[in-house]
């Protein structure tokens, strides 16, 4: 059976193989079943499937050493689950970073389109339409942007620093917020700022 992978927005990718001019194998994922090359039945040794967090495109890449533990990633994911609209966020680990991505979906526009329906008489008692919209709007947009990240500062002590992305034209880069400190403490202090005006005011000078 050929190697396939279905990404977060439901597109199925097929792993195919061609040869370079030197005769070396070249692997790539495509959504087209009739694309050039042969279907691959097994992932090559030393490689893994990677779904790009920003646009959900699928690639084959060399396996990278895992610097972030499963427990540390789980800690961030659990903190994200406490937020309203948790499906709005993705958590990805790469090298020494735990990065939180936020959906670029226009939540205000989704609310305008479906607001009347969600506020109609068919909505069960106790359901908050705003929460429904926030929890499901990400399905209308596949694109995400990196918003916050934790960087492993000391491998022995397992301490981290935290940064947020600044979208000002004069900066357009990561800016330092806090740390080094234990991940749990930074989680508690900063993840709750996601989706709020306070996020764009940090760091607090």
Secondary structure, DSSP 4 states (H G I P E B T S, - for coil): ---EEE-TTS-EEEEEEEE-TTS-EEEEEES-TT-SSEE-SSPPTTEEEEE-TTT--EEEEEPPP--S-HHHHHHHHHHHHTSTTGGGEEEEEETTEEEEEEE---HHHHHHHHHHHHTSTTSPTT--HHHHHHHHGGGG---EEEEEEEEEEETTTTEEEEEEEE--TTT-EEEEEEEEEEHHHHHHHHGGGTTSGGGGG-S--
